[in-house]
């Protein structure tokens, strides 16, 4: 099934794109989609334990099941002041 992936801040820099379509197996979780992305873009693994995931504009756990056409967002830690 196809999902849309949005990349923010340093994640966007790593993949050199703001968004992409990603083919994942039926019943995949947000964490499985992230596994697939980390295989293609190994530098994402550096942020893995610190980034937030969002599915369809709501924060989600890695075990959240994805459906066809869902939007997964990768949100790295940010700082500012």
N, C-alpha and C positions, 0 to 999 in steps of 0.2 A: 504494500500500500504506500501511497505517497503522502508525505507530510511537508509542511513548510517550516523551515528553521530560520529564525532571526538571530543575528549576532550583534552584540553591543560592545562598545569600547575595545578592550584588548582582544576579545574574541573576534571581533570584526577585523582587527589588524592581522590576526593569525591566519584567518581563512581568506582575507582580502576580498570580503564581500559582506554586504548588509543582510542578505537573505539568500536562501537556496531551497530547492526542492530536494527531498531525500527519500529514497526508497527504503523502507524497513519492512520486515516480516509482519504479517497480521498478528495482532496481540502484543506487539512490542511495547515496552515501557519507555518512559523518558530516559531512564538510565541506559537501556539498550541502544537507543538512538545516539546517546552521548558516546557509548562504546564505539559505535560505527564511525562517528565523527572523529574520535581520538585515534582510530586506526589510520584514517586518511590525513589527519592533521595532528601529529604527535604532540605538538606544543600545547594543545588544548589540555592535555593530561596534567600539565603543571598547575592548571587552575581548577581542576576537577573537584577537589574537596572543598573549595572555597566559593565556587560560583552558585548562584541561585538558578533554578529552573522555573519556567513558567509554561503552562499549557493553556492555550486559549485565553491569554491575558490574566491568568490567576496563578499565583505561586503554587508549585507542585513538587511532590516528593519524587525521587528517582523511580519509585515503584508505581507511579501513576501510569495507567494503561492508555495508550494513544489509539485514536481512531482515524480512519481515512480523512484526509483534509485538515486534520488538527494543525495548530501552529505551536511549535516549541520554540521558546526563546532561551538563549544562554546569556545570563547576566553575571558578569564577573564582579568581584568586589570593587567598590569604588571608595574613594576618599575625597575629602574636600573641606572647605571651610570658608 
